[in-house]
């Protein structure tokens, strides 16, 4: 098949989080509406709506857990800092760090683990992969593929695994082999559902196409992670 005939999945508006303060229309994996992954919270405007967080766990029903100074020393801005490098999260007993995805069309990212902390960022792409690096009560400290992050309520996160394609794009192949036939080309910024992984390759699907791509071409899976 000639290269010009390959299906192309294009990231039309992928911009760094700090470049675009505007949200776009809702997005799903099937439609591949590629909005900027996040926007900074306005410095001089009211905080973004809290419907998702408040609906998930009303503030009055979610008292903040007591601080544990011996494991969570306070940072300069008053937020408790999570212990660095634990093998398992103190709240879930799940590995840290680990990958998850955004379960909502919009998620407020706060400076600290409570509703009283200011919103620094608003993530705008449902299913975008995120990395959990710390836990505190109902809150998780996360970052995206560009290193932007903060604290989000656990109800805004999903265990469904996704990856985001790097700037150079990647080819989906019928087998985990660089000589295997190409099924489709994924442009940088496309979010794909993650499937099985070997040490060097991962199976993924996006826009109705599925195939294998090198791990090094995507973000959202650990270098030594094997799935299947």
N, C-alpha and C positions, 0 to 999 in steps of 0.2 A: 504494500500500500504506500502511495507517495506521502511524504511527510506533510504536504499541504492539506491532506485529507484527514489528518488526525484530529479528533475532537480537542478543543482548547477550552480550558476553564480559566477565566481571566479574573484577576482581582482588580476591579475597576477603581476602587477608591480607598485602597489600603494606605493609611497614613500613620505616622507615629502618633501615640496617644496624645501628646501635647500639642499637636498641630490642629486638631479639629474639635471645637466645643460643641458640635451639633450632632444629635442622634439621628439615625436613619430609620427606615421602615423595618418591621420585625423580620427576622432572618431565620431560616432553617437550613439544615444540611442539604436538603433536596434542592432548594432554590439558590443556594450559595450567594445570598445577598451579602456582599463583603463590605461591611461598614468598618470605620475605624474602631479598634478594639476598646478604646477608652477615651475619656475626656477629663481634663482637670476640673475640679469643682470651682465655681466662681468665688473670687475672693470677697466681693462686695454684694453678693446676693444671698437670698435665703437658701438654706440647705435643700438638696434634692429630696423629693417625696420619699417617705419611708414606708409606703404601702407594703412592699414585699417583706421587709423585716418585721414591721409591726404586726402584719397579718400572721406571719409564721409564729412569732413568739411575742405577745404584747409585753411592753416594758414592765408593767406592773407584775406580770407573771414570770418575769425573768430577772430576779435579783442577781446582781453581779456576785460571783463567788468571792470569798475572802482572798485577799492577796496572800501569797506565800513568799515572804521576803527572801527566804533561804534559797528559793529556786527561781523567783521572778523579781530581781532587783528592778527598781524604777529607773526609767530613762530620764533624760533631761526635760522632756516635755510632759512628764507625769504618767506616761503609759507604762505598764509593766513590761519588761523585756523578757522574752522567752529564753529559756536555757538553750545554749547553743549545742548543736550536734547530737541530740538524743537519738537513740535507735528507734524508739517507739514514742508515740504521742501520749502525754499524760492523761488526756481525756478519753481517747478512743482506743488506745493500745495498737494503733495502726502505724506503719512505718513512716518515719520522717527522714528526708523529705519524700513526698509522694505526689502523683499527678491526679488531678480531678478536672472537671469542666464546669462552666458557668451554667446554672440551671434556669436562669432568668434572662429576659431581654434587657434588663437593666439592673446593675448591682452597685450599691454604694460601697466604696472602699475607704475605710476610716483610719485615722492616725493611731488609734488605740482600740482595744477590745471592749467597747461599750457604745451605746447610742449617744452618750454624752460627748464623745470625741468627734472632732470636726471631720467632714468628708473631704478627702484630698483628691479622689478620683471617682469617676463613674464608668464602670465597664458596660459596654453597649452591645456586645455580640454574644447571643445565646450559643452555647456549645464551645466557646473558646477554651482551649486548654489552659490550666492554671497549675501552679506548683504550690502545695501546702508545705510551709517550712516551720510552723509552730502552732500550738493549740493553747487556748485559755478559756475555760468554761465553754460557752456556746459559740466561741469565736475562733476563727482560723486566720493565721497570717499567710498571705499568698503573694505570688508575683506572676506576671505574665511573661511572654517570650522576650519582651524588651526590658525586663527588669522592673517594670512599674508594679507597685503593689502596696499592701497595707493589710488592714484587718477587715474581714467580712463575716457576717453571720453564717453559721453552717448551713442554714436552710437555703441559702443562695447557691450552694454547691451540689454537684451531682457526681456520683461514682462512674458515670458513663465516660469512657476514655475517648479522647479525640487528640488530633495533632494539627499543627498549623505548618504549612509548607513554607520553607525559607525563601529568601528573595530570589534565588536563582531558579526556582521552580523545580519540578521533578517529573519523571516519566513513571506511569503505572505500567508494570510489566506482568505478563501472565505467570511468571515464576520468579523466585528470588535469585535471579541470574542476570548479570549485566548484558548478556547476549540474547536474553529472551525477548520475544516479540512485545512491542509496546501497545498497550490498550488505549491510553489517553495521556495527555500532558496536563499537569496541574501547575498553574501559575503561582507565584509567590503570594502568600496571604490566604490561600484557600484552606478552609477547615475540613478535615476528613475524619470519618469515624475509624477508630483504630481496631484492628483485628489481631491475628496472630503475629508474633515476632520471633525471629531467630536472633542470633547475636549481632548480625549486620543488616538484616532486612526486616521490614514490617509490611503486613498486608493491611490495606486500608480502602475505604470506599468514599466517593464523593460524586455528586451530580449524576447518579445512576451508573457510574463506572467503578470497578474495583480492580485491584491488582497489587503488586508488590513494589515498594520503593526503598531505597537505602535509608537507614536510620539517620545518617548524617544530613539528609535533605529536609528533615522535619524536626519540629520541636514539640515535646509533649510525651516523650518516652525516654527512660533512662538508657544510657549507653550499654549497660550490662543486663538490661531487662529482657527476659524471654517469656513469651506468652503463647498459649496454645493448649 
